[in-house]
Amino acid sequence: MKSVVSRSIKDRGSDTLEVKKRLLQVARHLLSTEGREGASSRAICALAGVGAPTIYHYFGDLAGLHRAAIDETYEQVAEAYLQGAKERGPQQGLRNGWGAFNHFAHQEPLMCRIVIQQILAGEPPATVAETLRTVENDLSRLYDEGILNCPAHEAVQLLWIGTLGTVCFTSSKRNEQQERYPVLQEKMVDIVLDALFSIKD
């Protein structure tokens, strides 16, 4: 009897994770393709196959679900930095993270503009602050070694300004020039990293 009860609890936990995951996937899809207006409670619930109270149960309200979906989009950028830094150091991590953010902006411009709006409103994805702290800690070591040309906190601010600038450009309305975004992005990354670091990795 005890094993049956334990299995039942485990199954419910698995179902809970599946429902939350499905809600996040649907919310991300609708935010990316339809914007905030299209990602309404009704639309999300219809695609996810759940009732409206489910959103409130797992995320508090629609805004909470939107925030969770937006937070999730930035995780790929954070992972790109961490993986690059692990393999070849912070400079490669910066290059990878910057590239991942711009790729996201190019592939999902509408969702990227929502992320930028959150940042401008002082409500950035939860992983942004965590990632910036990690970058600053990594760069502090390079500054102590004489590789970084300015204090780590200044370098992080300069990098963030540059990243947001290229992302805004990439995610804005399409024109012929913007189709050249990979080339322009690489030039911007090279200019900024060359200015910040005394030697290349």
Secondary structure by P-SEA (a helix, b strand, c coil): caaaaaaaaaaaaaaaaaaaaaaaaaaaaaaaccccccccaaaaaaaacccccccccccccaaaaaaaaaaaaaaaaaaaaaaaaacccaaaaaaaaaaaaaaaaaacaaaaaaaaaaaaacccccaaaaaaaaaaaaaaaaaaaccccccaaaaaaaaaaaaaaaaaaaaccccccccaaaaaaaaaaaaaaaacccccc
